[in-house]
Amino acid sequence: EVQLAESGGGSVQAGGSLRLSCAASRDIVSANCMGWFRQAPGKEREGVASIYTGHSVTYTYYAPSVKGRFTISQDNAKNTVYLQMSSLQSADTAMYYCAAAPSCTLSIVGWLYWGQGTQVTVSA
């Protein structure tokens, strides 16, 4: 099975920045849609950002709530996906999960591989 491991979470003050990393156990980043999701207590898991490269063209998606503040990127040589988060708000507090899918989809069911998550806590 493919294993994904997130890191980089922690506590940060509002307005601060964090960089999350997602390391894959094998070379899957270049051949899959990679995404970041988050889930706050009592809330549904929501998609944050995704990235996919096909025919040398890279496509990215951002949830409206994070667009302009978060940046998703990938390093195929390192089999790693990143999520650079800036201007963090208390609403960004959640468990952040890395996931992989054969193709990008808004349906959570389509994401076949998941990491264990890394906690991000933003204080006012």
C-alpha positions as CSV (number, residue, x, y, z in Angstrom):
1,E,0.0,0.0,0.0
2,V,0.9,3.6,-0.5
3,Q,1.8,5.4,2.7
4,L,1.6,9.1,3.2
5,A,3.1,11.0,6.1
6,E,2.3,14.6,7.0
7,S,4.6,16.8,9.0
8,G,5.0,20.5,9.8
9,G,1.9,21.1,11.9
10,G,1.9,23.0,15.1
11,S,0.7,26.1,16.9
12,V,1.0,29.5,15.4
13,Q,-0.4,32.9,16.1
14,A,-3.0,34.5,13.7
15,G,-1.2,36.1,10.8
16,G,1.6,33.6,11.0
17,S,2.8,30.9,8.5
18,L,3.4,27.2,8.5
19,R,4.6,24.8,5.8
20,L,3.2,21.3,5.8
21,S,4.9,18.4,4.1
22,C,3.5,15.1,2.8
23,A,6.0,12.4,2.1
24,A,5.0,9.4,0.0
25,S,6.4,5.9,0.5
26,R,7.0,5.5,-3.2
27,D,6.9,7.6,-6.4
28,I,3.2,8.4,-6.7
29,V,3.2,12.2,-6.6
30,S,4.0,12.6,-10.3
31,A,1.3,10.2,-11.4
32,N,-1.6,11.2,-9.1
33,C,-3.7,14.0,-8.0
34,M,-2.3,15.1,-4.6
35,G,-4.5,17.0,-2.2
36,W,-4.7,18.5,1.2
37,F,-7.9,18.3,3.3
38,R,-8.7,19.5,6.8
39,Q,-11.3,18.7,9.4
40,A,-12.2,20.7,12.5
41,P,-14.1,19.2,15.5
42,G,-17.7,18.8,14.6
43,K,-17.1,19.7,11.0
44,E,-17.0,17.7,7.8
45,R,-13.7,17.0,6.1
46,E,-13.2,19.6,3.4
47,G,-10.8,19.9,0.5
48,V,-8.2,22.6,0.8
49,A,-6.0,22.3,-2.2
50,S,-4.9,19.9,-4.9
51,I,-2.3,19.6,-7.6
52,Y,-2.0,17.5,-10.7
53,T,0.3,17.5,-13.7
54,G,-0.7,16.1,-17.0
55,H,1.0,16.6,-20.4
56,S,3.5,18.9,-18.7
57,V,0.7,21.2,-17.5
58,T,0.2,21.6,-13.8
59,Y,-3.3,22.2,-12.4
60,T,-4.0,23.5,-9.0
61,Y,-7.2,23.9,-7.0
62,Y,-7.8,26.0,-3.9
63,A,-10.9,26.3,-1.7
64,P,-12.2,29.8,-1.8
65,S,-11.5,30.2,1.9
66,V,-7.7,29.7,1.4
67,K,-7.2,31.0,-2.1
68,G,-4.5,33.7,-2.1
69,R,-3.2,32.6,1.3
70,F,-2.2,28.9,0.7
71,T,0.1,27.5,-2.0
72,I,0.3,23.8,-2.9
73,S,3.4,22.5,-4.6
74,Q,5.2,19.2,-5.3
75,D,8.7,17.9,-5.6
76,N,8.6,14.7,-7.7
77,A,12.2,13.9,-7.0
78,K,11.4,13.8,-3.3
79,N,8.0,12.3,-3.7
80,T,6.7,15.1,-1.5
81,V,3.8,17.5,-1.6
82,Y,3.8,20.8,0.3
83,L,1.2,23.2,1.6
84,Q,2.6,26.7,2.3
85,M,0.1,28.5,4.6
86,S,0.3,32.2,5.3
87,S,-1.9,34.8,6.9
88,L,-3.3,32.0,9.1
89,Q,-6.6,32.6,10.8
90,S,-8.3,30.9,13.7
91,A,-10.7,29.4,11.2
92,D,-7.8,27.5,9.8
93,T,-7.5,25.5,13.0
94,A,-8.0,21.8,12.0
95,M,-6.4,18.5,11.5
96,Y,-4.8,18.6,8.0
97,Y,-4.6,15.4,5.9
98,C,-2.7,14.6,2.8
99,A,-4.3,12.4,0.2
100,A,-3.8,10.9,-3.2
101,A,-6.3,10.1,-6.0
102,P,-6.0,8.6,-9.5
103,S,-7.7,11.8,-10.7
104,C,-8.7,15.0,-9.1
105,T,-12.2,14.9,-7.7
106,L,-14.4,16.8,-5.3
107,S,-15.7,13.5,-3.9
108,I,-13.8,12.4,-0.9
109,V,-14.6,8.8,-1.9
110,G,-12.3,9.2,-4.8
111,W,-9.2,9.8,-2.7
112,L,-7.7,6.4,-2.1
113,Y,-4.7,7.1,0.1
114,W,-4.6,9.1,3.2
115,G,-2.0,10.2,5.8
116,Q,-2.6,10.2,9.5
117,G,-2.9,14.0,9.7
118,T,-1.0,16.8,11.3
119,Q,-2.7,19.3,13.7
120,V,-2.6,23.0,12.9
121,T,-3.8,25.3,15.7
122,V,-4.0,29.0,15.1
123,S,-4.4,31.3,18.1
124,A,-5.7,34.9,18.1
